[in-house]
Amino acid sequence: MSEPTLKPLCLVLASASPRRAALLSQIGLTFEIRPSDVPEPPHSRYAGKRVDEVTRELALLKAKAVARHCNEGVIIGADTLVSLDRKLLGKPTDDEDAMVMLTQLSGTSHEVVTGVALVDALTERTIVWAETTQVYFRELHRTEIADYIATGEAADKAGAYGIQERGAAFVRRIEGCYFNVVGLPLASLVEHLSNFQSDVGA
């Protein structure tokens, strides 16, 4: 079976995340960055919903918000959340919130779920999916959590840690896609872009 290949596509990343941009660049994609203006909603709004549903919904909202201002191109929207015992953890509101999150994650396994939406700005054709990675944390000491938060890394990351940075020292192992934890499931993204390209006749 041949591997999916991507012809040149006009791609737009609907995110200001430097990590997502770096991942797209890593696999050789050319793209424009147009951050979405969709505000981060309070997670209480999604009480009772599965985390994969929430991330898909938010990813689609972001992609559509950017697509409205584009005449052409495939818009990539994404949203990543951490789920611990069905409780959603997004970006911490402050250092105290980060301390609470990391204390809760200490010594546990949790899910990192990234929802991704592809929207064709011209035809409005969409593909939306979510991918889950199981992450296992070692026991963390309060002082090392405080030291980590002091680096500033926790501030803009779901679950208050970055697996690709100093937060890697917290992780015993993962089950699933590593890049999904960073912010984009690259393998499934390439597969869906290939199928999307075929569907829209690119």
Secondary structure, 3 states (H helix, E strand, C coil): CCCCCCCCCCEEECCCCHHHHHHHHHCCCCEEECCCCCCCCCHHHHCCCCHHHHHHHHHHHHHHHHHCCCCCCEEEEEEEEEEECCEEECCCCCHHHHHHHHHHHCCCEEEEEEEEEEEECCCCCEEEEEEEEEEEECCCCHHHHHHHHHCCHHHHCHHHCCCCCHHHHHEEEEECCHHHHHCCCHHHHHHHHHHHHHHHCC
